[in-house]
C-alpha cells in the first residue's frame, strides 16, 4: 500500500509541475526550431515603442480620441529659406510652398537693370499665374501656361512679356584715343 501511495504522489507531482504538454493542440516538442545565430541587418536599430499611447476601440462611439496615437507635425516658427539653384542671366531659382499649399517657383535676378524677380504661383494643376516684378515697382501678371518652367528662360523673354525695352548692350571696347601734340622743342 505504501508503494502504491508513493507512485501516486510521484505521478501527481509530475502532473502538477508540468513535466509534459498539457494541451493536445500543441505541436510535437521534439521538433527543432531553426534560429539564425547572426543578427539581422537591423539589429542595431532600436524599435519605436511609444509609452503613452492608448488603444482605440474601433466600435467606440466617441471618436475624439482616434488621432491621439498619430504623430503631430509642428511647423517651425521661423521662416525657412528655400534651397536655391543657379540659373541663367546671373539669377537664382528656388521653389517653395506657402501656408495654403500653393507651390511657388521664384527666379531672382541679381544684377539685371529692369527685373527684380519672376514668380510662378501654382493654385492648381491648370491654374497658374506668372508675376514679373520690375525695379520700377510695377508688377506684370501673366497666365502661367505661357512658360512651362521659368528657371531656364532667357531674361529677354521676360522683357518682351512685360513690355519693357531691354537695356542697350554695353560696349567693352577701348575708348577712343586722343591724339596729343608733341611739345615743340
Buried (B, 14 or more C-beta within 10 A) or exposed (E): EEEEEEEEEEEEEEEEEEEEEEEEEEEEEEEEEEEEEEEEEEEEEEEEEEEEEEEEEEEEEEEEEEEEEEEEEEEEEEEEEEEBEEBEBEBBBBBEEEEEEBBBBBBBBEEBEBBBBBBBBBEEEEEBBBBBBBEEEEEBEBEBEEBEEBBEBEBEEBBEBBEBEBEEEEEEEEEEEEEEEEEEE
